């Protein structure tokens, strides 16, 4: 059985300096249960700048459900999120790693937010 992980790969965020575009790769991915998956998110300019601080979050979305926060501040797991999800990165390059994909896993996307602890 293959699991299809579809990734929403371009999001834009406007701040006082200008537009920052987040680009996710790969765009889509077919994996088997138990596989390790790495999803990359690249910002068009630094997200963690001193003059305009902001934060990178990762969300999971399943069909007909609201997005669920997985990771905030690039690497902090939200409450109740299993440790098979791991976020890393800073500046312009960020990564979500899923150490063992499960059948119920779904779509993932990165999101830039000005709020450090409550990205929604």
Secondary structure in CASP SS format (residue, H / E / C, confidence):
PFRMAT SS
TARGET T0000
AUTHOR 0000-0000-0000
METHOD secondary structure of the structure
MODEL  1
X C 1.00
X E 1.00
X E 1.00
X E 1.00
X E 1.00
X E 1.00
X E 1.00
X C 1.00
X C 1.00
X E 1.00
X E 1.00
X E 1.00
X E 1.00
X E 1.00
X C 1.00
X C 1.00
X C 1.00
X C 1.00
X E 1.00
X E 1.00
X E 1.00
X E 1.00
X E 1.00
X E 1.00
X E 1.00
X C 1.00
X C 1.00
X E 1.00
X E 1.00
X E 1.00
X E 1.00
X E 1.00
X C 1.00
X C 1.00
X C 1.00
X C 1.00
X E 1.00
X E 1.00
X E 1.00
X E 1.00
X E 1.00
X E 1.00
X E 1.00
X C 1.00
X C 1.00
X C 1.00
X C 1.00
X C 1.00
X C 1.00
X C 1.00
X C 1.00
X C 1.00
X C 1.00
X C 1.00
X E 1.00
X E 1.00
X E 1.00
X E 1.00
X E 1.00
X E 1.00
X E 1.00
X C 1.00
X C 1.00
X C 1.00
X C 1.00
X C 1.00
X C 1.00
X E 1.00
X E 1.00
X E 1.00
X E 1.00
X E 1.00
X C 1.00
X C 1.00
X C 1.00
X E 1.00
X E 1.00
X C 1.00
X C 1.00
X C 1.00
X C 1.00
X C 1.00
X C 1.00
X C 1.00
X E 1.00
X E 1.00
X E 1.00
X E 1.00
X E 1.00
X E 1.00
X C 1.00
X C 1.00
X E 1.00
X E 1.00
X E 1.00
X E 1.00
X E 1.00
X E 1.00
X C 1.00
X C 1.00
X C 1.00
X C 1.00
X C 1.00
X C 1.00
X C 1.00
X C 1.00
X E 1.00
X E 1.00
X E 1.00
X E 1.00
X E 1.00
X E 1.00
X E 1.00
X C 1.00
X C 1.00
X C 1.00
X C 1.00
X C 1.00
X C 1.00
X C 1.00
END
